[in-house]
Amino acid sequence: DADVTQTPRNRITKTGKRIMLECSQTKGHDRMYWYRQDPGLGLRLIYYSFDVKDINKGEISDGYSVSRQAQAKFSLSLESAIPNQTALYFCATSTGTSGSDTQYFGPGTRLTVL
Amino acid sequence: AQKITQTQPGMFVQEKEAVTLDCTYDTSDPSYGLFWYKQPSSGEMIFLIYQGSYDQQNATEGRYSLNFQKARKSANLVISASQLGDSAMYFCAMRELSTGGFKTIFGAGTRLFVKA
């Protein structure tokens, strides 16, 4: 079974709709992250959380919100989706306890906003 | 300011040959980590290799090695004996550890095509 899972894997929605993307992990990591990927731009950080009580904005948080329901769950919401939020969204986790603190990614959610 | 630069949008390599994917970075933090990830057409991001700024030796993981040249601020990925399954996007990334190490910055990626 995958250590980091994301649901849904694909979603098509309309402008103005509220959308929630969910991430769950079984790795036991404290740190969780949400990224979006656009062609030619690599990955950009939306939000990150170091533990259940700690939520921080990344470089492109406008239009997004998050909820850390438990150590293992981190949800990303688009309150009112717009077409330029069409992208591939990744959840990632890391331990935060080592120098490398490698991030491990979920399979991604492809979101299309019409 | 662009902190991770991958100058090769696309690369071709013949199967069984070695290939080098370029990555340069910019930081004033003396403590940082460098990562390479692979993204196949299926979309997932797969961690390949890590190099710490204080590591004396170049990192290696199987067929992957990282050519770390600190003075030149480069962290090129070398894939030896390329296989068809190596065809994918490759991302270089950096994390500045002195700022608490929360933010990993990614380059725009290099798409590698392995020819049979």
Interface residues (C-beta under 8 A of the other chain):
Chain A: R31 G40 L41 G42 L43 R44 L45 Y48 F50 N56 G58 E59 L88 F90 A92 G96 G99 S100 D101 T102 Q103 Y104 F105 G106 P107 G108 R110
Chain B: I4 G33 F35 Y37 S42 G43 E44 M45 I46 F47 Y50 G52 F91 A93 R95 L97 G101 F102 K103 T104 F106 G107 A108 G109
